[in-house]
Amino acid sequence: MSAKSRSASVGSVKKKMKSAMLMYQPFEWTEKQKELIDVMTDYHTNAVFVEGPAGTGKSVCAMYAALEL
């Protein structure tokens, strides 16, 4: 594989990855997620432990709350 074709290949992969990571449609928080974010961002909260099935937005809520602080 030549350097030129490799560069083109890497460029196309980066473009695909960048477009795959974009959220095209905004989403709404559920009531439980809103409650969780409120608890996480409360000044008096020291630690929060959350459990639940995969795909329920636990990590997204945690990242959002961290960015809010």
ZIURQUI-V209654 format. One record per residue. N is the residue number from 1. RES is the residue in one small letter. BURIAL is b if it has 24 or more other C-alpha atoms within 12 Angstrom, else e. Layout:
N RES BURIAL
N RES BURIAL
//
This chain:
1 m e
2 s e
3 a e
4 k e
5 s e
6 r e
7 s e
8 a e
9 s e
10 v e
11 g e
12 s e
13 v e
14 k e
15 k e
16 k e
17 m e
18 k e
19 s e
20 a e
21 m e
22 l e
23 m e
24 y e
25 q e
26 p e
27 f e
28 e e
29 w e
30 t e
31 e e
32 k e
33 q b
34 k e
35 e e
36 l b
37 i b
38 d e
39 v e
40 m b
41 t e
42 d e
43 y e
44 h e
45 t e
46 n e
47 a e
48 v e
49 f e
50 v e
51 e e
52 g e
53 p e
54 a e
55 g e
56 t e
57 g e
58 k b
59 s e
60 v e
61 c b
62 a b
63 m e
64 y e
65 a e
66 a e
67 l e
68 e e
69 l e
//
